[in-house]
Amino acid sequence: PVPESLRRVVEHRETLVFNSVAEQISQGLAALPGTDQARSMVVVPMVASDRVVGMLNVEDHQRDQAFGPGQVRLVQTVAASMGAALENARLFDETQRLLKETEARNAELAVINAVQEALAGKLSLEEIYVAVSRELGSVFRDCMVGIRRIDPTSGLMTIPDYGDLVDVRSQAPRPPFGFAAEVLRTRSTLVINHQLEAVAVRLGSTSLITSGRLPKSQVLVPMMLGGQVFGIVDLFHMEREEAFSAADVRLLETIAASAVVALENAR
């Protein structure tokens, strides 16, 4: 437990001066086992942003009465300078954090604007799917991008071409399965940033399992309007786990929402 005397430093911002061993012990400040007891001690609060963030403790192990008014003022000045430096460091870190958030948000808005411009004037479903895939590929350059199309009448899913990851040449439209079925069931984004193989087995994503080339991360975002899923935006990262941050997912969900409005207009 913290001695009551030190609580006063934090709660009342008191400077404490102990000029003998007896004074320290009387205040519950005996040396810890295996350490030497100071002969004199001064304890000063470190204040930053109008709150105590620490204590500056200076000890003299050679003599009693080591800290007179001049020495105490010096320690108080040093503690005040340290408190100001800590506050400046905190403000700098906070400013950097806000700056990064602003830059990230501006980048997101630029991507969203680019997607909306790419969708403007697109009259066919095929053009919209191609435009969205192209824009996503330009942003997530290390990822494989595809859009799984869901026929609103039959409910059948068309799997996009993922290169040699999944062989789609002989695959006709089929009922959704695996990850896609989970997205349709939950009507929500599915993010898999680690242990993808285990999730694939659990959800029955057989095409990934049999391909022999499992991604490290994957995110699937439903393109949904009025409770109906028209498609699923699907991104893979083949080399890295934890590839998709919360900001990435938010951006993908915004793009998917923009795309589904364009799809509805085209229909």
Backbone as CSV, one residue per row, in Angstrom:
resi,resn,N_x,N_y,N_z,CA_x,CA_y,CA_z,C_x,C_y,C_z
1,PRO,0.825,-1.201,0.000,0.000,0.000,0.000,0.865,1.260,0.000
2,VAL,0.338,2.328,-0.602,1.062,3.597,-0.666,0.918,4.315,0.665
3,PRO,2.036,4.736,1.277,1.943,5.457,2.552,1.082,6.707,2.416
4,GLU,0.398,7.046,3.505,-0.497,8.203,3.495,0.249,9.486,3.130
5,SER,1.496,9.578,3.560,2.280,10.784,3.252,2.444,10.969,1.750
6,LEU,2.676,9.868,1.016,2.833,9.985,-0.434,1.491,10.233,-1.121
7,ARG,0.416,9.781,-0.502,-0.909,10.095,-1.051,-1.125,11.607,-1.069
8,ARG,-0.584,12.291,-0.066,-0.751,13.748,-0.017,-0.060,14.415,-1.195
9,VAL,1.048,13.823,-1.655,1.747,14.378,-2.814,0.848,14.345,-4.037
10,VAL,0.133,13.232,-4.207,-0.721,13.062,-5.388,-2.028,13.828,-5.234
11,GLU,-2.673,13.682,-4.076,-4.017,14.230,-3.916,-4.023,15.723,-3.628
12,HIS,-2.989,16.208,-2.925,-2.963,17.622,-2.546,-1.778,18.376,-3.130
13,ARG,-0.987,17.671,-3.927,0.168,18.285,-4.606,1.139,18.922,-3.610
14,GLU,1.327,18.245,-2.482,2.242,18.746,-1.466,3.676,18.320,-1.777
15,THR,4.611,19.179,-1.471,6.022,18.807,-1.477,6.394,18.339,-0.072
16,LEU,6.993,17.170,0.012,7.365,16.613,1.307,8.874,16.643,1.476
17,VAL,9.323,17.096,2.644,10.759,17.153,2.945,10.990,16.384,4.245
18,PHE,11.891,15.411,4.194,12.259,14.623,5.368,13.766,14.790,5.566
19,ASN,14.144,15.382,6.680,15.554,15.685,6.893,16.213,14.770,7.913
20,SER,15.544,13.629,8.216,16.165,12.641,9.092,15.513,11.289,8.844
21,VAL,16.205,10.248,9.288,15.652,8.900,9.152,14.391,8.773,9.994
22,ALA,14.413,9.371,11.179,13.260,9.272,12.073,12.014,9.875,11.431
23,GLU,12.172,11.002,10.738,11.020,11.630,10.082,10.437,10.714,9.002
24,GLN,11.299,10.070,8.246,10.820,9.174,7.193,10.072,7.989,7.773
25,ILE,10.654,7.354,8.773,10.028,6.176,9.350,8.688,6.528,9.993
26,SER,8.621,7.705,10.609,7.365,8.114,11.246,6.252,8.294,10.223
27,GLN,6.603,8.501,8.967,5.619,8.683,7.896,5.455,7.416,7.048
28,GLY,5.991,6.305,7.550,5.818,5.034,6.851,6.725,4.866,5.663
29,LEU,7.879,5.533,5.661,8.787,5.499,4.515,10.094,4.794,4.867
30,ALA,9.995,3.683,5.564,11.189,2.892,5.861,11.711,2.265,4.577
31,ALA,13.023,2.038,4.529,13.647,1.458,3.332,13.128,0.046,3.100
32,LEU,13.059,-0.318,1.835,12.666,-1.675,1.479,13.779,-2.640,1.847
33,PRO,13.451,-3.893,2.149,14.500,-4.878,2.481,15.540,-4.960,1.377
34,GLY,16.798,-4.946,1.776,17.884,-5.034,0.813,18.329,-3.700,0.257
35,THR,17.707,-2.605,0.710,18.103,-1.267,0.247,18.521,-0.426,1.445
36,ASP,19.243,0.657,1.162,19.698,1.556,2.220,18.650,2.615,2.504
37,GLN,18.548,2.994,3.779,17.651,4.070,4.169,18.328,5.405,3.895
38,ALA,17.648,6.308,3.199,18.201,7.637,2.965,18.268,8.405,4.277
39,ARG,19.235,9.317,4.362,19.330,10.195,5.535,18.375,11.381,5.399
40,SER,18.213,11.836,4.137,17.302,12.953,3.857,16.581,12.670,2.542
41,MET,15.387,13.252,2.405,14.593,12.974,1.206,13.656,14.142,0.929
42,VAL,13.455,14.421,-0.376,12.442,15.382,-0.791,11.607,14.732,-1.903
43,VAL,10.295,14.879,-1.813,9.373,14.308,-2.792,8.493,15.432,-3.329
44,VAL,8.493,15.590,-4.670,7.793,16.704,-5.319,6.846,16.145,-6.376
45,PRO,5.596,16.629,-6.428,4.678,16.152,-7.472,5.075,16.675,-8.852
46,MET,4.898,15.834,-9.856,5.073,16.243,-11.253,3.685,16.439,-11.849
47,VAL,3.387,17.660,-12.251,2.044,18.010,-12.712,2.075,18.264,-14.214
48,ALA,1.114,17.656,-14.917,0.943,17.877,-16.355,-0.538,17.933,-16.646
49,SER,-0.949,18.930,-17.403,-2.358,19.088,-17.769,-3.245,19.104,-16.530
50,ASP,-2.755,19.817,-15.497,-3.495,20.026,-14.258,-3.798,18.732,-13.512
51,ARG,-2.911,17.736,-13.665,-3.061,16.523,-12.873,-1.683,15.975,-12.557
52,VAL,-1.583,15.284,-11.429,-0.302,14.718,-11.016,-0.042,13.449,-11.817
53,VAL,1.074,13.441,-12.528,1.420,12.285,-13.362,2.592,11.490,-12.802
54,GLY,3.183,11.982,-11.716,4.300,11.268,-11.140,4.873,12.039,-9.962
55,MET,5.918,11.479,-9.370,6.602,12.131,-8.253,8.099,12.105,-8.511
56,LEU,8.744,13.215,-8.246,10.205,13.282,-8.338,10.758,13.138,-6.925
57,ASN,11.565,12.102,-6.736,12.080,11.766,-5.416,13.601,11.905,-5.433
58,VAL,14.134,12.777,-4.586,15.584,12.975,-4.490,16.023,12.624,-3.072
59,GLU,17.065,11.794,-2.974,17.523,11.323,-1.661,18.992,11.673,-1.444
60,ASP,19.330,11.860,-0.183,20.739,12.012,0.225,21.032,10.938,1.260
61,HIS,21.997,10.081,0.943,22.325,8.960,1.827,23.522,9.254,2.722
62,GLN,24.020,10.503,2.700,25.233,10.825,3.438,24.964,11.674,4.674
63,ARG,23.924,12.540,4.626,23.762,13.461,5.748,22.305,13.808,5.983
64,ASP,22.033,14.208,7.247,20.739,14.750,7.606,20.672,16.217,7.169
65,GLN,19.448,16.771,7.197,19.233,18.187,6.888,19.866,18.587,5.545
66,ALA,19.742,17.699,4.546,20.407,17.950,3.266,19.626,18.896,2.367
67,PHE,18.318,19.062,2.618,17.495,19.834,1.689,16.916,21.071,2.374
68,GLY,17.557,22.191,2.121,17.053,23.458,2.604,16.088,24.063,1.587
69,PRO,15.583,25.265,1.850,14.629,25.911,0.929,15.153,26.050,-0.497
70,GLY,16.420,26.376,-0.641,16.976,26.539,-1.983,16.993,25.234,-2.762
71,GLN,17.401,24.161,-2.092,17.440,22.861,-2.763,16.022,22.382,-3.112
72,VAL,15.080,22.639,-2.208,13.694,22.215,-2.475,13.133,22.956,-3.678
73,ARG,13.396,24.268,-3.768,12.922,25.040,-4.922,13.522,24.509,-6.216
74,LEU,14.791,24.120,-6.158,15.431,23.573,-7.355,14.738,22.276,-7.802
75,VAL,14.461,21.390,-6.835,13.784,20.137,-7.181,12.382,20.427,-7.727
76,GLN,11.692,21.397,-7.143,10.363,21.772,-7.639,10.430,22.307,-9.061
77,THR,11.459,23.074,-9.359,11.627,23.608,-10.719,11.870,22.490,-11.718
78,VAL,12.727,21.539,-11.324,13.000,20.403,-12.210,11.723,19.585,-12.429
79,ALA,10.953,19.355,-11.353,9.714,18.584,-11.476,8.717,19.295,-12.386
80,ALA,8.635,20.614,-12.264,7.729,21.377,-13.131,8.156,21.278,-14.593
81,SER,9.462,21.335,-14.830,9.965,21.213,-16.201,9.676,19.831,-16.771
82,MET,9.841,18.798,-15.933,9.551,17.438,-16.382,8.060,17.271,-16.690
83,GLY,7.206,17.850,-15.846,5.772,17.776,-16.101,5.400,18.448,-17.407
84,ALA,5.988,19.618,-17.661,5.721,20.323,-18.915,6.212,19.518,-20.114
85,ALA,7.398,18.893,-19.970,7.934,18.090,-21.076,7.046,16.887,-21.352
86,LEU,6.559,16.236,-20.299,5.662,15.091,-20.483,4.366,15.521,-21.162
87,GLU,3.830,16.676,-20.775,2.600,17.159,-21.396,2.820,17.498,-22.863
88,ASN,3.974,18.119,-23.165,4.286,18.429,-24.562,4.403,17.155,-25.393
89,ALA,5.022,16.124,-24.804,5.154,14.852,-25.514,3.782,14.221,-25.751
90,ARG,2.910,14.299,-24.721,1.564,13.745,-24.881,0.794,14.491,-25.969
91,LEU,0.893,15.833,-25.957,0.194,16.631,-26.965,0.736,16.343,-28.358
92,PHE,2.050,16.138,-28.454,2.642,15.830,-29.756,2.117,14.484,-30.263
93,ASP,2.104,13.487,-29.378,1.592,12.164,-29.776,0.127,12.252,-30.190
94,GLU,-0.655,13.026,-29.432,-2.076,13.165,-29.766,-2.254,13.870,-31.105
95,THR,-1.423,14.895,-31.341,-1.493,15.609,-32.621,-1.123,14.687,-33.772
96,GLN,-0.087,13.877,-33.581,0.310,12.936,-34.626,-0.780,11.911,-34.895
97,ARG,-1.426,11.447,-33.819,-2.498,10.476,-33.987,-3.663,11.076,-34.772
98,LEU,-4.054,12.291,-34.399,-5.158,12.951,-35.102,-4.798,13.243,-36.549
99,LEU,-3.526,13.614,-36.780,-3.085,13.877,-38.145,-3.164,12.621,-38.997
100,LYS,-2.705,11.497,-38.433,-2.767,10.234,-39.172,-4.209,9.830,-39.442
101,GLU,-5.081,10.031,-38.452,-6.488,9.703,-38.661,-7.090,10.569,-39.760
102,THR,-6.724,11.860,-39.755,-7.243,12.763,-40.784,-6.722,12.372,-42.159
103,GLU,-5.432,12.052,-42.242,-4.864,11.640,-43.531,-5.520,10.352,-44.022
104,ALA,-5.740,9.409,-43.086,-6.377,8.151,-43.477,-7.799,8.393,-43.954
105,ARG,-8.517,9.272,-43.250,-9.895,9.565,-43.648,-9.939,10.269,-44.999
106,ASN,-8.993,11.198,-45.216,-8.934,11.883,-46.512,-8.645,10.892,-47.636
107,ALA,-7.751,9.928,-47.343,-7.444,8.901,-48.347,-8.680,8.058,-48.641
108,GLU,-9.442,7.715,-47.581,-10.670,6.958,-47.780,-11.647,7.734,-48.658
109,LEU,-11.808,9.024,-48.361,-12.743,9.833,-49.140,-12.305,9.926,-50.595
110,ALA,-10.989,10.017,-50.829,-10.487,10.082,-52.202,-10.823,8.797,-52.959
111,VAL,-10.669,7.661,-52.283,-10.992,6.381,-52.915,-12.493,6.286,-53.200
112,ILE,-13.293,6.685,-52.221,-14.752,6.646,-52.411,-15.168,7.538,-53.579
113,ASN,-14.585,8.721,-53.655,-14.903,9.625,-54.771,-14.490,9.012,-56.108
114,ALA,-13.320,8.349,-56.113,-12.850,7.721,-57.353,-13.799,6.604,-57.787
115,VAL,-14.282,5.830,-56.825,-15.226,4.760,-57.155,-16.533,5.338,-57.682
116,GLN,-17.022,6.373,-57.033,-18.279,6.977,-57.472,-18.148,7.583,-58.865
117,GLU,-16.984,8.188,-59.132,-16.758,8.716,-60.482,-16.699,7.584,-61.500
118,ALA,-16.051,6.475,-61.105,-15.957,5.340,-62.030,-17.330,4.737,-62.304
119,LEU,-18.221,4.812,-61.311,-19.558,4.239,-61.483,-20.506,5.163,-62.236
120,ALA,-20.173,6.450,-62.262,-21.068,7.413,-62.907,-21.225,7.077,-64.390
121,GLY,-22.468,6.978,-64.813,-22.740,6.734,-66.236,-22.683,5.285,-66.640
122,LYS,-22.321,4.388,-65.711,-22.294,2.964,-66.061,-23.736,2.441,-66.121
123,LEU,-24.103,1.886,-67.263,-25.490,1.505,-67.481,-25.737,0.012,-67.351
124,SER,-24.695,-0.799,-67.390,-24.892,-2.244,-67.307,-24.298,-2.786,-66.013
125,LEU,-24.841,-3.926,-65.582,-24.325,-4.571,-64.378,-22.867,-4.957,-64.554
126,GLU,-22.533,-5.453,-65.736,-21.164,-5.882,-65.993,-20.195,-4.720,-65.851
127,GLU,-20.557,-3.567,-66.378,-19.683,-2.390,-66.279,-19.472,-1.990,-64.823
128,ILE,-20.502,-2.103,-64.030,-20.388,-1.725,-62.620,-19.476,-2.689,-61.877
129,TYR,-19.659,-3.979,-62.097,-18.785,-4.964,-61.447,-17.321,-4.733,-61.835
130,VAL,-17.089,-4.486,-63.110,-15.719,-4.277,-63.583,-15.127,-3.019,-62.977
131,ALA,-15.920,-1.937,-62.912,-15.420,-0.671,-62.372,-15.051,-0.804,-60.898
132,VAL,-15.902,-1.467,-60.133,-15.621,-1.648,-58.707,-14.371,-2.503,-58.509
133,SER,-14.265,-3.601,-59.241,-13.083,-4.468,-59.123,-11.811,-3.712,-59.478
134,ARG,-11.870,-2.914,-60.535,-10.687,-2.166,-60.967,-10.253,-1.152,-59.909
135,GLU,-11.213,-0.415,-59.354,-10.861,0.589,-58.349,-10.327,-0.058,-57.072
136,LEU,-10.935,-1.151,-56.657,-10.432,-1.843,-55.474,-9.029,-2.390,-55.711
137,GLY,-8.798,-2.899,-56.907,-7.461,-3.411,-57.226,-6.402,-2.332,-57.194
138,SER,-6.790,-1.094,-57.537,-5.822,0.010,-57.517,-5.491,0.447,-56.101
139,VAL,-6.418,0.212,-55.163,-6.187,0.591,-53.767,-5.491,-0.532,-53.002
140,PHE,-6.027,-1.735,-53.121,-5.467,-2.896,-52.416,-4.587,-3.678,-53.393
141,ARG,-3.444,-3.108,-53.679,-2.607,-3.643,-54.756,-1.983,-4.989,-54.428
142,ASP,-1.859,-5.291,-53.154,-1.261,-6.570,-52.759,-2.304,-7.678,-52.629
143,CYS,-3.547,-7.351,-52.942,-4.633,-8.310,-52.740,-5.212,-8.782,-54.070
144,MET,-5.841,-9.940,-54.018,-6.653,-10.411,-55.124,-8.082,-9.960,-54.864
145,VAL,-8.721,-9.416,-55.895,-10.044,-8.820,-55.744,-11.040,-9.538,-56.645
146,GLY,-12.202,-9.829,-56.126,-13.269,-10.398,-56.926,-14.615,-10.001,-56.362
147,ILE,-15.650,-10.103,-57.172,-17.010,-9.861,-56.705,-17.847,-11.089,-57.012
148,ARG,-18.317,-11.734,-55.969,-19.202,-12.886,-56.141,-20.614,-12.344,-56.424
149,ARG,-21.173,-12.723,-57.543,-22.468,-12.187,-57.940,-23.583,-13.130,-57.508
150,ILE,-24.601,-12.571,-56.916,-25.746,-13.343,-56.445,-26.952,-12.988,-57.310
151,ASP,-27.509,-13.961,-57.989,-28.695,-13.719,-58.802,-29.892,-13.526,-57.868
152,PRO,-30.535,-12.351,-57.917,-31.613,-12.081,-56.966,-32.833,-12.969,-57.165
153,THR,-32.985,-13.547,-58.348,-34.140,-14.397,-58.619,-33.894,-15.839,-58.191
154,SER,-32.776,-16.399,-58.667,-32.487,-17.801,-58.370,-31.726,-18.001,-57.069
155,GLY,-31.031,-16.947,-56.623,-30.201,-17.070,-55.434,-28.881,-17.750,-55.688
156,LEU,-28.595,-18.055,-56.957,-27.351,-18.738,-57.288,-26.196,-17.741,-57.329
157,MET,-25.005,-18.254,-57.045,-23.804,-17.418,-56.971,-22.872,-17.743,-58.125
158,THR,-22.334,-16.690,-58.736,-21.295,-16.837,-59.748,-19.965,-16.462,-59.126
159,ILE,-18.998,-17.368,-59.188,-17.687,-17.134,-58.587,-16.814,-16.382,-59.579
160,PRO,-16.158,-15.297,-59.148,-15.289,-14.553,-60.064,-13.999,-15.297,-60.348
161,ASP,-13.265,-14.816,-61.318,-11.988,-15.420,-61.689,-10.904,-14.894,-60.755
162,TYR,-10.308,-15.782,-59.959,-9.221,-15.419,-59.054,-7.875,-15.919,-59.592
163,GLY,-7.719,-15.958,-60.879,-6.487,-16.486,-61.442,-6.398,-17.973,-61.179
164,ASP,-5.237,-18.427,-60.717,-5.076,-19.863,-60.482,-5.415,-20.267,-59.052
165,LEU,-5.945,-19.322,-58.268,-6.302,-19.668,-56.892,-7.509,-20.593,-56.868
166,VAL,-8.528,-20.270,-57.660,-9.723,-21.101,-57.764,-10.029,-21.292,-59.241
167,ASP,-10.200,-22.524,-59.662,-10.525,-22.812,-61.063,-12.023,-22.627,-61.273
168,VAL,-12.386,-21.570,-62.010,-13.808,-21.277,-62.216,-14.257,-21.620,-63.627
169,ARG,-13.377,-22.155,-64.435,-13.725,-22.374,-65.838,-14.909,-23.329,-66.000
170,SER,-15.001,-24.312,-65.137,-16.064,-25.307,-65.275,-17.158,-25.139,-64.225
171,GLN,-17.113,-24.027,-63.488,-18.072,-23.850,-62.414,-19.253,-23.012,-62.896
172,ALA,-20.414,-23.645,-63.001,-21.642,-22.928,-63.325,-22.154,-22.253,-62.058
173,PRO,-23.065,-21.289,-62.208,-23.664,-20.684,-61.008,-24.209,-21.763,-60.081
174,ARG,-24.006,-21.583,-58.784,-24.371,-22.605,-57.812,-24.864,-21.939,-56.541
175,PRO,-25.510,-22.664,-55.669,-25.925,-22.089,-54.387,-24.705,-21.630,-53.594
176,PRO,-24.811,-20.522,-52.897,-23.683,-20.047,-52.087,-23.248,-21.090,-51.069
177,PHE,-21.952,-21.146,-50.830,-21.398,-22.113,-49.888,-20.232,-21.468,-49.156
178,GLY,-19.792,-22.098,-48.106,-18.612,-21.649,-47.379,-18.745,-20.234,-46.850
179,PHE,-17.712,-19.429,-47.135,-17.699,-18.056,-46.631,-18.896,-17.265,-47.132
180,ALA,-19.249,-17.439,-48.398,-20.360,-16.688,-48.971,-21.665,-17.023,-48.264
181,ALA,-21.876,-18.294,-47.970,-23.100,-18.689,-47.267,-23.160,-18.049,-45.881
182,GLU,-22.012,-17.936,-45.239,-21.974,-17.300,-43.919,-22.328,-15.820,-44.019
183,VAL,-21.807,-15.143,-45.051,-22.134,-13.727,-45.244,-23.624,-13.554,-45.501
184,LEU,-24.195,-14.429,-46.330,-25.626,-14.347,-46.617,-26.458,-14.643,-45.361
185,ARG,-25.991,-15.565,-44.551,-26.736,-15.920,-43.333,-26.751,-14.770,-42.346
186,THR,-25.598,-14.121,-42.166,-25.475,-13.073,-41.154,-25.800,-11.690,-41.697
187,ARG,-25.802,-11.556,-43.045,-25.996,-10.247,-43.677,-24.976,-9.227,-43.152
188,SER,-23.755,-9.699,-42.933,-22.715,-8.819,-42.393,-21.357,-9.207,-42.958
189,THR,-20.399,-8.309,-42.783,-19.041,-8.507,-43.283,-18.348,-9.634,-42.508
190,LEU,-17.610,-10.445,-43.250,-16.818,-11.517,-42.651,-15.342,-11.186,-42.827
191,VAL,-14.637,-10.997,-41.716,-13.206,-10.685,-41.742,-12.449,-11.850,-41.134
192,ILE,-11.499,-12.390,-41.891,-10.676,-13.513,-41.414,-9.224,-13.077,-41.531
193,ASN,-8.648,-12.691,-40.411,-7.290,-12.165,-40.428,-6.243,-13.161,-39.926
194,HIS,-6.682,-14.299,-39.440,-5.736,-15.328,-39.012,-6.456,-16.670,-38.946
195,GLN,-5.670,-17.745,-38.951,-6.200,-19.118,-38.906,-7.274,-19.330,-39.966
196,LEU,-6.985,-18.882,-41.178,-7.987,-18.942,-42.227,-8.360,-20.383,-42.576
197,GLU,-7.394,-21.275,-42.562,-7.697,-22.665,-42.917,-8.715,-23.257,-41.955
198,ALA,-8.554,-22.995,-40.668,-9.497,-23.526,-39.685,-10.899,-22.968,-39.910
199,VAL,-10.976,-21.683,-40.256,-12.283,-21.073,-40.519,-12.880,-21.663,-41.796
200,ALA,-12.023,-21.888,-42.804,-12.510,-22.476,-44.056,-13.088,-23.865,-43.827
201,VAL,-12.426,-24.653,-43.003,-12.925,-26.002,-42.695,-14.253,-25.902,-41.951
202,ARG,-14.312,-25.006,-40.975,-15.526,-24.883,-40.160,-16.728,-24.443,-40.994
203,LEU,-16.485,-23.526,-41.961,-17.591,-22.982,-42.751,-17.787,-23.707,-44.079
204,GLY,-16.952,-24.706,-44.349,-17.145,-25.508,-45.549,-16.747,-24.826,-46.832
205,SER,-15.691,-24.022,-46.783,-15.210,-23.356,-47.993,-14.316,-24.325,-48.766
206,THR,-14.945,-25.272,-49.441,-14.225,-26.397,-50.031,-13.300,-25.999,-51.170
207,SER,-13.682,-24.986,-51.962,-12.851,-24.623,-53.107,-11.496,-24.094,-52.670
208,LEU,-11.465,-23.373,-51.547,-10.190,-22.885,-51.033,-9.355,-24.027,-50.485
209,ILE,-10.001,-24.926,-49.759,-9.268,-26.025,-49.124,-8.627,-26.923,-50.180
210,THR,-9.377,-27.250,-51.238,-8.858,-28.162,-52.261,-7.888,-27.484,-53.216
211,SER,-7.874,-26.139,-53.218,-6.965,-25.448,-54.147,-5.503,-25.641,-53.752
212,GLY,-5.267,-25.850,-52.449,-3.890,-25.997,-51.986,-3.160,-24.684,-51.835
213,ARG,-3.823,-23.567,-52.107,-3.196,-22.245,-51.964,-4.113,-21.359,-51.141
214,LEU,-4.081,-21.552,-49.851,-4.938,-20.780,-48.960,-4.373,-19.386,-48.737
215,PRO,-5.228,-18.377,-48.781,-4.763,-17.039,-48.419,-4.411,-16.970,-46.932
216,LYS,-3.730,-15.905,-46.557,-3.444,-15.665,-45.144,-4.553,-14.837,-44.494
217,SER,-5.173,-13.956,-45.290,-6.259,-13.113,-44.787,-7.317,-12.982,-45.875
218,GLN,-8.548,-12.757,-45.453,-9.624,-12.586,-46.420,-10.735,-11.763,-45.779
219,VAL,-11.386,-10.938,-46.589,-12.534,-10.168,-46.115,-13.614,-10.234,-47.187
220,LEU,-14.850,-10.458,-46.762,-15.990,-10.536,-47.663,-17.056,-9.561,-47.176
221,VAL,-17.472,-8.669,-48.068,-18.419,-7.615,-47.713,-19.675,-7.759,-48.559
222,PRO,-20.843,-7.864,-47.946,-22.072,-7.998,-48.739,-22.441,-6.690,-49.427
223,MET,-22.872,-6.804,-50.680,-23.445,-5.676,-51.408,-24.952,-5.815,-51.251
224,MET,-25.510,-5.032,-50.351,-26.865,-5.294,-49.888,-27.721,-4.048,-50.010
225,LEU,-28.953,-4.241,-50.439,-29.919,-3.153,-50.528,-31.292,-3.694,-50.159
226,GLY,-31.928,-3.022,-49.203,-33.248,-3.464,-48.785,-33.272,-4.863,-48.231
227,GLY,-32.185,-5.278,-47.579,-32.112,-6.596,-46.994,-31.753,-7.695,-47.966
228,GLN,-31.587,-7.369,-49.254,-31.248,-8.371,-50.268,-29.797,-8.216,-50.682
229,VAL,-29.076,-9.325,-50.745,-27.668,-9.312,-51.137,-27.568,-9.543,-52.642
230,PHE,-26.970,-8.568,-53.348,-26.787,-8.661,-54.792,-25.418,-9.246,-55.157
231,GLY,-24.485,-9.133,-54.239,-23.139,-9.626,-54.512,-22.291,-9.542,-53.262
232,ILE,-21.074,-10.048,-53.347,-20.151,-10.034,-52.219,-18.787,-9.594,-52.719
233,VAL,-18.296,-8.485,-52.187,-16.937,-8.039,-52.491,-15.968,-8.919,-51.711
234,ASP,-14.990,-9.479,-52.406,-14.138,-10.520,-51.836,-12.673,-10.169,-52.077
235,LEU,-11.907,-9.992,-50.998,-10.484,-9.667,-51.108,-9.660,-10.710,-50.370
236,PHE,-8.555,-11.139,-51.016,-7.589,-12.053,-50.422,-6.251,-11.338,-50.241
237,HIS,-5.539,-11.717,-49.200,-4.111,-11.414,-49.124,-3.387,-12.741,-48.943
238,MET,-2.527,-13.068,-49.899,-1.920,-14.392,-49.915,-0.722,-14.535,-48.983
239,GLU,-0.111,-13.405,-48.562,1.170,-13.488,-47.858,1.105,-13.110,-46.388
240,ARG,0.085,-12.379,-45.968,0.149,-11.762,-44.641,-1.149,-11.953,-43.859
241,GLU,-1.008,-12.359,-42.599,-2.139,-12.343,-41.691,-2.361,-10.918,-41.182
242,GLU,-3.534,-10.682,-40.603,-3.906,-9.350,-40.104,-3.740,-8.291,-41.194
243,ALA,-4.124,-8.639,-42.402,-3.915,-7.744,-43.540,-4.971,-6.652,-43.627
244,PHE,-6.122,-6.853,-43.000,-7.230,-5.919,-43.164,-7.554,-5.242,-41.834
245,SER,-7.312,-3.943,-41.793,-7.580,-3.171,-40.587,-9.051,-2.775,-40.530
246,ALA,-9.440,-2.209,-39.390,-10.815,-1.716,-39.253,-11.104,-0.630,-40.285
247,ALA,-10.093,0.210,-40.575,-10.272,1.258,-41.587,-10.470,0.651,-42.976
248,ASP,-9.728,-0.426,-43.273,-9.894,-1.109,-44.563,-11.315,-1.647,-44.704
249,VAL,-11.799,-2.269,-43.636,-13.142,-2.848,-43.683,-14.189,-1.750,-43.852
250,ARG,-14.011,-0.650,-43.128,-14.949,0.471,-43.259,-14.972,1.010,-44.687
251,LEU,-13.790,1.122,-45.288,-13.707,1.601,-46.669,-14.405,0.634,-47.617
252,LEU,-14.167,-0.654,-47.456,-14.796,-1.650,-48.321,-16.316,-1.628,-48.178
253,GLU,-16.800,-1.467,-46.969,-18.245,-1.426,-46.754,-18.863,-0.199,-47.412
254,THR,-18.154,0.933,-47.372,-18.655,2.146,-48.026,-18.687,1.973,-49.536
255,ILE,-17.622,1.384,-50.085,-17.575,1.150,-51.534,-18.664,0.172,-51.951
256,ALA,-18.871,-0.872,-51.160,-19.918,-1.849,-51.482,-21.289,-1.185,-51.476
257,ALA,-21.511,-0.276,-50.526,-22.797,0.426,-50.481,-22.992,1.308,-51.707
258,SER,-21.911,1.989,-52.142,-22.006,2.814,-53.332,-22.283,1.968,-54.574
259,ALA,-21.633,0.820,-54.644,-21.788,-0.044,-55.807,-23.194,-0.611,-55.896
260,VAL,-23.777,-0.949,-54.770,-25.092,-1.576,-54.818,-26.160,-0.567,-55.243
261,VAL,-25.961,0.714,-54.891,-26.891,1.743,-55.377,-26.799,1.855,-56.891
262,ALA,-25.564,1.826,-57.412,-25.390,1.865,-58.871,-26.015,0.636,-59.529
263,LEU,-25.869,-0.530,-58.897,-26.466,-1.749,-59.436,-27.988,-1.633,-59.495
264,GLU,-28.581,-1.084,-58.448,-30.032,-0.940,-58.419,-30.502,0.030,-59.510
265,ASN,-29.746,1.118,-59.705,-30.094,2.065,-60.764,-29.999,1.413,-62.132
266,ALA,-28.951,0.587,-62.306,-28.770,-0.090,-63.587,-29.888,-1.097,-63.849
267,ARG,-30.347,-1.757,-62.785,-31.427,-2.731,-62.946,-32.756,-2.040,-63.296
